[in-house]
């Protein structure tokens, strides 16, 4: 059941494994449900390898074997990834985002809000991303360092923060969220802020491919008089299956493994971003009504999940999110459902997601990614991707574009403009006139070349201050 991915992705996985928690020690596959010893002391977290936890979920689901994912390395392999549009499944049929389970179609914004949106949230919770516990621990933010420097030519103030998650119910796991916030020193009023899921360590500029020559994305934001923030995903939840009994997921489960509908890492990272927004609501330098979320690759997946679930975020910059993000699950191009269900990536999702790479197929999914984009409505969302020649087809640029197209009816119902076309545009074409935006730049696996276009798009929504205090 080995799953193959492009060599570029393998290099990324090596870096991510360095950033993630250390390898776990194997343990029994079916640990006791008892969470306290006979003396009333908490039991230590269950230790499982990624492979053991993956198998445990398959056993819970009654799955003996998963289908192999697409092979992105060998075009002659029997399961070679498809990068040919002429070979994409021709009978692609997507669920109607406005069709209720009762068979009725919603025709008003109120019906979308009170009836259809909750139905979609339930399906995504149960089958795709997993359920966040009804009660999660509180987070206490503390500014640990304040410094002044310049970003470009503009003086700024940078705050380094730690968000300590209350672990009094299970002291054996500590979760301290790591966040930095940078705003212009001379700002006369609270400023918009773009929050990024950062690749790097605490307070770093992030690990990832180099962007284009010219101002960095941070310099571009500060030059506009806006601010930026970086949250470290691995301070919230490790990016591997072995870490699922630790981090915020493990803390909430008191060190026990997940149930099949428990949240995965994408929802956990999104939860952490929401806690950062909680802090921004208390910081007088930030306008909390004008906070956006941005991420690349797996953190692009986390960014669109954040925007879809937390309606306080005003805008999203979703870069190269691919399968498990904005890419249509049902489209046979590049990375597939089977790849994400493998032991290398399953931890991002709910355990139930594995069913669709085993006894079921992607056509059995109750929802698809155009409905994830629709959950962001009516707020603006910018879908970004690199070129197939440089970034490769693994991400599936057209599959993400079509998800934006499929979300259009919901945006229009809520009084916003859609993409304006269903025809895949030429590379470097900026579709930014509606609330759903799309641009494919000519570079690789990076958001860098699309930052200027995103800021032009966002400027339409962030022109006037929203905070009055």
N, C-alpha and C positions, 0 to 999 in steps of 0.2 A: 504493500500500500504506500510505497514511497512516492512522494510528490515532488515533481521537479519544477524549478522556477528559473528565470533567466539569471545569468551570472551576475549582472548588476544587482539583482535583488539579493543574491546570496551574499555579496559583499556588504549590503546594507544589514542583513541579518546578523553578520559577524559583529558589526558595530553595536547593533541594538542589544545583542546578548551581553556585550561588555557593560552596557548601561543598566541592564536588568539585574534582578536579584541573582545570587549565586545558585548553582545547581542544587536541587533538593536531594535528600537522601531517600531511597525507595522505602516504602512502607506497605502495609497490607492495603489491598484495593478497596476494601469495604470497612473503613474504620467505624468504631462504635459511635452511635449518635449521642452517647453520654458526654456532656461537656464539662463535667466537674468530677473530681475524684471523690472517693468515699469520705475524705477529710474535708470536702467542701472547697478545695483549692481548684483553680481552673486547670484543665489539661492543656499541655502544650499543643501548638498547632500541628495538625497532621502533615507529615512530610511525604510528598509524592513527586516522582519525576513527571515531567511533561508527558512522556509516553504512557506512564501508568495512569495518570489522570484522564488522558484521552481515552484509553481503553475502558476505564471505569465508566465514563459517560456512555460509550458504545454499549457496554453491558447493561446499563440502566435503561437504555433505549431498545434493547433487544436486537442490536445491529451486529452482525458477524463480520461484515466487510464493507468498506466504502469504495466507491468508484475512484479510479485514479484521476487526479487533476490534469490539467493541460501541461504539456512539456514545452517550456519556453526556450529550451536550449538546442534541441535537436529537431530540425524541421522534417526529418525522415522518420521520427519516432511514430509508432502507431497512434499515440495520443498527443501528437504535436499540436501546439497552440495554433488556432486559426487566426491569421492576419489578413485574410482575403475576404473582402466584402461580398464577393459573389458566392461565397460558401456559408454566409451567415444564415441561420435558420430562417427560411422564408415565411413560415407560419407564425411569426412572432405576434402574440396577442397579449396585451397588457390589461390588468384589471382596471375598471373604470374608477378613478379616484372619487367620483361623486356618487357612486352607486352604493346604497345602504345594503346591509345583509338581508334586509326584508325584501329587497328587490325594487324598492322605491329609489328615486334619484333626488338628491338634495338640490334645491333651487334657490335657497336664501343663505345669506351669511350666518344667520342665527342657527339654521339647521346644520350647517357645516360645523359650527363651533360646538353645539350641544349634542349632536348625534353622530355625524360622520367622523369628525376628528377623533373622538374617544374610541370609536371602533378601530380606526387605524392604529392608534396608540396601543390598544390591547393586542392587536396582531403583531406589531413590531416587538412589543414587550415579550410576548409568549414565545414567538417563533424565531426572532431575528437577533435582537440585542440583549434580551433578558430584562427581568424586573429589578428595579432598585427597591430595596426594603422600604416599607411604608414609613419607618422611622430610622433615620440615620444619625450618627453622632454629630454633635455640634462641633464647630471649628472656631478656635480662638486665634485671631490674627495678631501678630506682634511684629512691629518694625524693628529689625535687628541692626540695620545700618542705613545711614543716609549719606549720600555723597553728591558733590557738585562737580560737573565736568562739562564738556561741550560735545554735542553730536553735530557734526558738520561745523558750522559757524555759530550755532545757537547754544547758549547756556541752558543746561538742564539740571534737574534734580532727579536722582535715582534712589528709590527706596528698595531695600532688600527685605523681604518679609518671610516669616515662617507661620504657617497655619497649623497649629497643633490640634489634631482631631482627638476629641474626648475618648479616652480608652479606659475609663474607670470601670466599665462593664467587663472588659477583658484586657487587663494590663500587660499580657504577654505579647501584644502586638502594638507597636508605636507607629503612627502615621503622621508625618510632618510635611505638609504641603510647602513647596518651594516656589516663590513668586518674586518677580521684580517688576517695578513700575517706574517708568521714566516719563516726565512731563516737562514742558518748557518752564524755565525759571520765572520768566516775566509774564506769564499768562495772566490776563486781566479777569478771566472767568474760568469756570470749570471747562475742561476740554474733552473732546471725543478721544477714545482710547481703542486701539485694536489689540486684542489679546491673542497671542500666538502660543500654540503648543510647541515648545522648543525642543529641538533634538539634543541640545547639549546639557551640561550640568548646571548647577545652581548659579543663576545670574548670568549665564553665558549667552552669547549671541546665537547659539544653536549650532548643531552639527548638521551638515548637509552639503550638497553640491554648491559650488560657487555661483553667484548670480552674475548678471551682465556687468560690464564696466559702467561706472557712473555711481551716483549716490546709492547707498544701501537703502533697504526698505525702511530702516529706522530713521535715516537721514531725511528721506522723503516725507515721512509722517511728521517729524519734528519741524521741518521747513514749512509745513502747512499750519503749524500751530497746534497740532494734535499730539497725543501721547501714545506710547506703546507699552505693553506688558508681556512678559514671558512666564509661562507656568511650565514646570518640569513634570511631564506625565509620569515618569517612573517614581516620583515622590508620592504619587497617588496610588498607582498600581503597577506592578512589574509587567513587562511586556513578554511574558511567557506563561505556559501552563503550570509550571512548577510553583509559581508565585501566587496562585489563586487562593491558597489558604493563608496568605498574608496580605499586606496592603489593605486598602479600604474594604475590599470584598471579604478578605479573611477576617478582618476585625469585626465586620457585621455578622459574619458566620461563626464567630468565636473559634476560629482556627479549623473549622470543619470544611470539607469539600462542598462544591456547589451542587444544588439541585439542578435539574435539567432546564428549568426556566429562570434560574438566577442570572443576574447581570454578568456581562463579560467586561473586558478591559475598556472597550470603547465607551460603554455607558459609565464606567468608573471614571475615566478621564473627563467625560462630559460633566459628571457630578463635581469633579474638582474645579473645572472651569466655572461652574455655577457658584461654587463657594468663593472663588476669586471675585465674581461679580457682587456677591454679598459684601465683600470688603469694599469694593469700589463705591457702593452705595453709601459708605460711611466716610469716604475720603473726599474732602472739599475741593481737591484739585481735579477731580474726575466728574464728568457729566454722565451719570449712570444710564441715562436714556439714550446715549450715543456711544455704546460700547459694542464693538464688533468682535467676531471670533475668526481666527485664521489658522490653517494647518496644511501641511503637505504630506502626501502619501498616506500612511496609516493615520497620521494626525489630521490629514484632510478628511478621512472617515470620521474621526472623533469630532472634527469641527462641524460637519453637517449634522451629526447626531446631536451635538450641543445645541445648534440653532433650531433644530426640529423640536426638541423637547423643552427647552427653556425659552419661553416667549419674551423674556426680558432683553435678550440679545437683539440688537437693532439691525444687524447686517452680518453676512457671512462671506468669507473669501475661501472657497473650497478648492484646493489645489491638488490635482492629480490623485484624487481619492480612490478611483478604480473600484474593483469588486469589494463589496462590503460597505462602499460609500455611495457615490452618486451613479456608478455604472449600473445599467440594468442587469439584474440577475439572470433574466431569461435569454439574454443575447449571447450567442456562441461566438465570442471573439475575445482573444487574450485570456486573461485570468478568469477562472470560472468558480462557481459555488463549491465545486469539489476541492479546489485549491485552498479556499478559506476554511473548509471543514477539516483539513488535514491537521496533523499534530503541530505543525509549525505556526498555525494561525487561528485555530479554533478558539483560543482563549479570548479573542476579541468579541466573540459572539455568545449567545445563549447556547446551552447544550442541545436544545431542540433543533438548532440550525443544522446539526449533523445529519438529521433525518433526510434532508434534501440532497445529500450526496450518497445515500444508501438505498433504503427501500422506496423513497420518493425522489422526485426530480424537481428542477427549478420551476416547472410548470405547475407543480402542486403548491407552491408558495402562495399564501393568501394575499400577499402584498408584493410590490416590487419597488424599485428605488425612485421611480417617478413620484410615488406617494410619499416617500421620505422627503423629497424636495417640496412636495405640496404641503407637508406639515410645517414648512418654514413660512408659508404664506400668511399674511400679505407682505411680510418683511422681505427686503431685497437680498438676493443671493447671487453671487458671482462664481460661476463654474469655470475653472482654469485647468489647462492641460498643455503639455509640450507636444512637439511634433512626433509623428510616428517614425520618422527617419532617425531622430536623435534620441528621444525618450524611449521609443519602441511602442509596439501595439499592445503590450501587456495591460496597460492602463485602460485602453479602449476609449479614445476621445469621443467617437461618435456615440458610443453607448451612454456616455454621460450627457452629451448634448441631447439625445433623445429622451433622457429622463427629464431634462429641463422642458422639453416640448410637451411631454406627458403631464407635467404639473401645471401647464398653462390654463386649463379650464378652471382650476381652483383659484388661481390668481385672478382670473377675469371675473369669477363669481364674487370675489372679495374686492372688486373695484380697481385692480391693478392690471397693467399691461403684461402680456406674456413675451416670449422671445421674439415674436414677430414673424417667424418663419419656421417651417418644418424641414427645410432643405439644409443639409450640413454645409456650413460656410467654408470658403477658402481659408487657408491658414493665414493668421494675422488679422483676420476680420473681427472687429469688435462689435458684438451685438450687445449694446448697453442702453438702448432706449427704453426698455421695459424693466420691470422689477426682477425678472430673471435675466441674468446676463451670462454670456459665454464668450471665451476667446481662447484659441489655440495658438500659442506662440511658437517660434521656430527653434526653441532651445530644448534642453533635456528635462530631467526629473527635478524641476525647481519651479518655484513660484516667481522667481526674480523678474523675468521679462514682463510679467503681467501686473506687477505692482502699479506702474503709472496708470494703466487703464482702469484697474480697480479703484484707485483713488479718484479718478475722474468720475467713475460711476458712483462712488460713495459720497462724493461732494454734493450731489443732487439731494441727498437725504440728510446730510449733516451740515447744511449751510447755516442754519440758525441754532443758537443754543436752546437746549431743551430744559436745562436745569435752571430754576428760578431762585434758588437760595444762594 
